[in-house]
Amino acid sequence: MLTDTKIKSLKPREKTYRIADHNGLCIEVRPSGTKLWRFRYRFNGKASMLSLGEYPLVGLADARKARDQAKILLDDGINPSQNRKQEKIEAQYLSVNTFKLVANEYIAEILVNRSSGYISKFEKALELDVFPVIGDKNVKDVTSADILHIVRSTVKRVRETGKRGSGEVTALNNQKFIGSVMRYAIATLRADNDPTYAVRGAIVRPEIEHARPLTKEEQKLFRSGLDVFKGSNTVRNALLTMAYTMLRSIEIRRMKWAYVDFESKVINFPVSTRSNNQERTTKKNRLHLVPMSSQLFNLLKMQLIESGNKEYVFPGVYGKNDGVIGNTTLNVALKNMGLKTVTAHDFRATASTILNEHDFDENWIEKQLAHADQNKTRASYNHAKYLEQRRDMLQQWADIVDGWKTESSC
């Protein structure tokens, strides 16, 4: 039997030679001086040899232990060499199924037709909060404990930055994104369950602050403030367009000149489809027509000169955000005007309240607010319904908005 002293004394020869230990274990000495452990065995009557590592990285005791483990496999009718090859294949399989790799595949394969903004949001969330925790973990081994750790850490991170919100919404979005990847992994036979289900309810979404109508003082401050607005003309015009049209801020931001028909005095927001591969322009992704008041018509004519040959009606001042103004620009502008508690969405609530008070047909108001018809088939054909009535209503509404400058009431 071998000893460490004897192994160390073995010298290289012109040809490779082996010295036996016991029960098939031997050490192979090569002309280069390298010493390798070998286990010689027979399987189904055929002689085979298994490498057990290099001496002294693998010592005598470890080599004997590895031989004994190989003999256990033989006793169970398993070929140790084939078993090792299978383990290598499984290790390679595991290495290409990390959560990060599956997530990137999901983005490339499934999100290919989503908007660039959504994909960017998805990728940023994963890079910031998810990949540092489970990115290198095999997707089938991701646990509910991992998800709970991620969402709680997300809340903590957002609160520590002190920038936007208390973190619950961001954490829930992260949980949703992880769930999407996990369900894709299940569909592609790389995972067996979605661990996000078990932690539903661990983070509670904060109550939504619903939009409210502007007070009379706020109405006057807004309209008179635009005449002395210190920001860019583009932001000023976007704010006034928002007030005149009852559009959402996202619809203002994504409005393109291709949607503006000066001849018919209508803004036509199209449906986003896979064929046109564009970002959705309205919340429910349905056709939406906005008749132009005379004020809006003149404002857009001026903005056409202001924006030059840009694609968007209200382009980003510094050329960022894919050419559109930032998603917080309008709200920040309102705060800078002294409207500290007013948001862009409050203008829709203001229009709805005042127009209802003026006895305009509720159907006209709802249609202009682009509130979705629950019947999708009917909604797809009704985008032009009440168009002339809405045109007259929006003209009267623009006159009301302009009247805020000099009157304390409507």
C-alpha positions in Angstrom: 0.0 0.0 0.0 1.1 3.5 -0.7 2.1 6.2 1.9 2.7 9.9 1.4 6.4 9.4 1.9 6.5 6.8 -0.8 4.4 8.9 -3.2 6.7 11.9 -2.7 9.7 9.7 -3.5 8.4 8.5 -6.9 10.5 10.0 -9.7 9.4 10.5 -13.3 10.7 8.0 -15.9 11.0 8.1 -19.7 7.5 6.5 -19.9 4.4 6.8 -17.8 4.1 4.2 -15.0 1.7 3.3 -12.2 2.1 2.2 -8.6 -0.8 0.3 -7.0 -2.3 1.2 -3.6 -5.3 -1.2 -2.9 -8.7 -2.2 -4.3 -8.0 -0.8 -7.7 -6.5 2.5 -6.6 -3.1 3.5 -8.1 -1.0 6.5 -8.8 0.2 7.3 -12.3 3.5 9.1 -12.7 4.1 10.8 -16.0 7.4 11.8 -17.6 6.6 15.5 -16.8 6.5 14.6 -13.1 2.7 15.0 -12.8 1.2 12.4 -10.4 -2.4 11.4 -11.1 -4.8 9.2 -9.1 -6.5 6.4 -11.1 -9.2 3.9 -10.1 -9.1 0.7 -12.2 -12.3 -1.3 -12.3 -14.4 -3.7 -14.4 -18.0 -3.0 -15.4 -20.0 -5.6 -17.3 -16.8 -7.5 -17.8 -15.0 -4.5 -19.5 -11.9 -2.9 -17.9 -12.2 0.8 -17.3 -10.3 3.5 -15.5 -11.5 6.6 -13.6 -9.4 9.7 -12.9 -9.6 10.9 -9.3 -7.5 14.0 -9.4 -3.9 15.1 -9.2 -1.5 14.6 -6.3 -0.9 16.5 -4.0 -4.1 18.5 -4.6 -5.9 15.3 -3.9 -4.1 13.6 -1.0 -3.9 9.9 -0.3 -6.9 9.8 2.1 -9.1 11.7 -0.3 -8.1 9.5 -3.2 -9.1 6.4 -1.1 -12.4 8.0 -0.2 -13.2 8.8 -3.8 -12.3 5.2 -4.7 -14.7 3.9 -2.1 -17.5 6.2 -3.4 -16.9 4.8 -6.9 -17.1 1.2 -5.6 -20.5 2.0 -4.0 -21.7 3.1 -7.4 -20.4 -0.2 -8.9 -22.2 -2.2 -6.2 -25.4 -0.4 -7.2 -24.9 -1.3 -10.9 -23.8 2.2 -11.9 -20.7 2.8 -14.1 -18.7 5.5 -12.3 -17.3 7.0 -15.5 -20.8 7.3 -17.1 -22.1 8.8 -13.8 -19.4 11.5 -13.9 -20.3 12.4 -17.5 -23.9 12.6 -16.5 -23.1 14.9 -13.6 -21.1 17.2 -16.0 -24.1 17.3 -18.4 -26.4 18.2 -15.5 -24.0 20.9 -14.3 -23.9 22.4 -17.7 -27.7 22.3 -17.9 -28.0 24.1 -14.6 -25.5 26.7 -15.6 -27.7 27.8 -18.6 -30.8 27.9 -16.5 -30.0 30.6 -14.1 -32.8 33.1 -13.3 -30.8 35.8 -15.1 -30.4 33.9 -18.3 -34.1 32.8 -18.3 -35.2 36.3 -17.6 -33.1 37.7 -20.5 -34.6 35.0 -22.8 -38.1 36.0 -21.6 -37.4 39.6 -22.5 -36.0 38.7 -25.9 -38.7 36.1 -26.8 -41.9 37.3 -25.0 -41.5 41.0 -24.5 -40.3 41.6 -28.1 -43.5 43.4 -29.0 -43.9 45.4 -25.8 -43.0 49.1 -25.8 -39.4 50.1 -25.3 -40.5 52.0 -22.1 -42.0 48.8 -20.6 -38.9 46.7 -21.5 -36.6 49.3 -20.0 -38.7 49.4 -16.8 -38.6 45.6 -16.7 -34.8 45.4 -17.2 -34.0 48.2 -14.7 -36.1 46.5 -12.0 -34.3 43.2 -12.5 -30.8 44.7 -12.5 -31.5 46.9 -9.5 -33.4 44.6 -7.1 -33.7 41.0 -8.5 -30.5 39.9 -10.1 -28.2 40.7 -7.1 -30.3 38.2 -5.1 -31.3 35.4 -7.5 -29.6 36.2 -10.8 -27.0 33.4 -10.6 -29.4 30.9 -9.0 -30.9 28.1 -11.0 -34.4 29.2 -11.8 -36.0 26.0 -10.4 -34.3 26.6 -7.1 -35.7 30.1 -6.6 -37.8 30.0 -3.4 -40.6 32.0 -1.8 -38.1 33.1 0.8 -36.0 34.6 -2.0 -39.1 36.6 -3.3 -40.0 37.8 0.2 -36.4 39.0 0.7 -36.4 40.8 -2.6 -39.7 42.7 -2.1 -38.9 43.7 1.5 -35.4 44.9 0.4 -37.1 46.9 -2.4 -39.3 48.7 0.0 -36.4 49.5 2.2 -34.3 50.7 -0.7 -37.0 53.0 -2.0 -37.7 54.5 1.4 -34.0 55.1 2.0 -33.7 57.1 -1.3 -36.7 59.3 -0.2 -37.5 60.1 -3.8 -40.8 58.6 -4.9 -43.4 56.8 -2.7 -42.9 54.4 0.2 -41.7 51.5 -2.0 -44.7 49.1 -1.9 -45.7 49.7 -5.6 -42.1 49.2 -6.8 -41.9 46.0 -4.7 -45.1 44.7 -6.1 -44.0 45.4 -9.6 -40.8 43.5 -8.9 -42.9 40.6 -7.7 -45.0 40.7 -10.8 -41.9 40.7 -13.1 -40.4 37.8 -11.2 -43.6 35.9 -11.5 -43.7 36.5 -15.3 -40.2 35.0 -15.7 -41.0 32.0 -13.4 -44.2 31.2 -15.3 -42.1 31.3 -18.6 -39.6 29.0 -17.0 -42.5 26.6 -16.1 -43.8 26.7 -19.6 -40.4 25.9 -21.0 -39.9 23.0 -18.6 -37.2 24.6 -16.5 -39.1 25.1 -13.3 -42.0 23.4 -11.5 -43.7 26.2 -9.6 -44.0 30.0 -9.3 -42.7 31.0 -5.8 -44.3 34.4 -6.0 -47.8 33.0 -5.3 -46.9 32.0 -1.7 -45.9 35.6 -0.7 -48.9 37.3 -2.2 -50.2 39.7 0.5 -46.8 40.1 2.2 -46.7 43.6 0.7 -49.9 45.7 0.7 -50.4 48.2 -2.0 -51.0 51.7 -0.5 -54.4 53.3 -1.0 -54.7 55.2 -4.2 -55.0 59.0 -3.9 -57.9 59.7 -6.3 -57.9 62.7 -8.5 -59.9 65.7 -7.2 -61.2 68.9 -8.9 -59.1 72.0 -8.7 -60.4 74.7 -6.3 -61.4 78.0 -7.7 -58.2 79.5 -6.4 -56.1 76.8 -8.0 -58.0 77.2 -11.3 -57.1 80.9 -11.4 -53.5 80.3 -10.3 -53.0 77.8 -13.1 -54.5 79.8 -15.9 -53.0 83.1 -15.0 -49.7 81.4 -14.1 -49.3 80.1 -17.7 -49.1 83.7 -19.0 -46.0 84.3 -16.9 -44.7 80.7 -17.0 -40.9 80.5 -16.5 -40.4 77.1 -18.0 -40.0 76.1 -21.7 -42.7 76.9 -24.2 -43.1 73.2 -24.9 -43.9 72.4 -21.3 -46.3 75.4 -21.1 -48.1 74.3 -24.2 -48.3 70.7 -22.9 -49.9 71.9 -19.7 -52.5 74.0 -21.5 -53.2 71.2 -24.0 -53.8 68.9 -21.0 -56.3 71.4 -19.6 -58.1 71.9 -22.9 -58.4 68.2 -23.9 -59.1 66.2 -20.8 -56.2 63.9 -21.9 -54.1 61.9 -19.5 -50.5 63.0 -19.1 -49.2 59.9 -20.8 -51.3 60.7 -23.8 -50.0 64.3 -23.9 -46.4 63.0 -23.7 -46.8 60.4 -26.4 -48.8 62.5 -28.8 -47.2 62.5 -32.3 -47.6 64.9 -35.1 -48.8 62.0 -37.2 -51.9 61.9 -35.0 -52.8 65.6 -35.5 -55.1 66.4 -38.4 -55.3 70.2 -38.8 -57.6 69.9 -41.7 -60.4 68.1 -39.9 -59.3 69.6 -36.5 -59.1 66.2 -34.8 -56.3 64.4 -32.9 -56.5 60.7 -33.6 -54.8 58.4 -31.1 -54.3 55.0 -32.9 -54.3 51.5 -31.5 -50.9 49.9 -30.8 -50.6 46.6 -32.5 -47.8 44.1 -33.2 -47.9 45.2 -36.9 -47.2 48.9 -36.1 -45.0 48.0 -33.2 -45.5 51.3 -31.3 -46.1 52.1 -27.7 -49.7 52.3 -26.6 -50.9 55.9 -26.7 -53.9 55.6 -24.5 -54.4 53.7 -21.2 -56.8 51.1 -22.6 -55.0 51.0 -26.0 -58.1 51.9 -28.1 -58.8 54.5 -30.8 -59.5 57.9 -29.3 -60.5 61.1 -31.1 -60.0 64.5 -29.7 -61.8 67.4 -31.5 -59.8 70.6 -31.4 -61.2 73.8 -29.9 -60.0 76.9 -31.6 -57.7 77.5 -28.7 -56.1 74.1 -29.1 -55.9 74.5 -32.9 -53.9 77.7 -32.6 -51.8 76.3 -29.7 -50.7 73.3 -31.8 -49.9 75.5 -34.8 -47.5 77.4 -32.6 -46.1 74.2 -31.1 -45.5 72.9 -34.6 -43.1 75.8 -35.1 -41.7 75.2 -31.6 -41.0 71.5 -32.0 -39.6 71.8 -35.5 -39.3 68.5 -37.3 -39.5 66.3 -34.2 -41.7 63.2 -34.1 -43.5 64.1 -30.9 -45.7 67.1 -30.4 -44.1 67.9 -27.0 -40.5 66.6 -27.3 -38.1 66.4 -24.5 -36.2 69.7 -24.0 -32.9 67.9 -23.7 -33.5 65.1 -26.1 -33.8 62.4 -23.4 -36.5 59.8 -22.8 -36.8 58.6 -26.4 -37.7 62.1 -27.5 -40.6 62.8 -25.2 -40.8 65.0 -22.1 -40.2 63.2 -18.8 -43.0 61.4 -17.0 -42.8 63.8 -14.1 -42.3 67.0 -16.1 -45.9 68.2 -16.0 -46.3 67.5 -12.3 -43.0 69.3 -11.4 -44.1 72.3 -13.5 -47.4 72.5 -11.6 -45.5 72.5 -8.3 -43.2 75.2 -9.6 -46.3 77.3 -10.4 -47.3 77.1 -6.8 -49.8 74.3 -7.2 -48.1 72.0 -4.7 -50.9 69.5 -4.2 -52.2 69.5 -7.8 -51.4 66.6 -10.2 -51.9 66.3 -14.0 -54.7 63.8 -13.4 -56.7 66.4 -11.3 -57.5 68.3 -14.5 -59.6 65.4 -15.8 -61.5 65.3 -12.5 -62.0 69.1 -12.8 -63.3 68.9 -16.3 -65.7 66.0 -15.4 -67.0 67.8 -12.4 -67.6 71.2 -14.1 -69.0 69.8 -17.3 -71.5 67.7 -15.4 -72.4 70.7 -13.4 -73.1 72.5 -16.7 -75.5 69.6 -17.7 -73.4 68.3 -20.6 -74.5 64.7 -21.5 -72.6 62.2 -19.3 -72.0 60.0 -22.3 -70.2 62.8 -24.1 -68.0 63.4 -21.0 -67.2 59.8 -20.5 -66.3 59.3 -24.2 -64.0 62.3 -24.1 -62.3 61.1 -20.9 -61.7 57.8 -22.9 -63.2 55.8 -20.1 -63.3 52.3 -21.6 -66.6 50.7 -22.7 -66.7 47.3 -21.0 -67.9 45.8 -24.3 -64.7 45.7 -26.3 -66.4 45.0 -29.6 -68.8 47.9 -29.2 -65.9 50.1 -28.0 -63.9 49.4 -31.2 -66.6 50.9 -33.3 -67.7 53.7 -31.1 -64.6 55.9 -31.1 -66.2 58.5 -33.2 -69.5 58.5 -31.4 -70.9 62.0 -30.3 -67.9 63.6 -32.2 -69.7 66.8 -33.1 -71.3 67.1 -29.7 -67.9 66.6 -28.1 -66.4 69.2 -30.4 -68.9 71.8 -29.1 -68.4 70.6 -25.6 -64.6 71.0 -25.8 -64.9 74.4 -27.3 -67.1 75.5 -24.4 -64.7 73.8 -22.0 -61.6 75.7 -23.5 -63.5 78.9 -23.0 -64.2 78.0 -19.4 -60.5 77.2 -18.8 -59.5 80.6 -20.3 -62.0 82.3 -18.1 -60.1 81.1 -15.0 -57.6 83.9 -15.6 -60.1 86.6 -14.6 -62.8 84.9 -12.7 -62.7 83.2 -9.3 -65.5 80.9 -10.3 -66.8 79.1 -13.4 
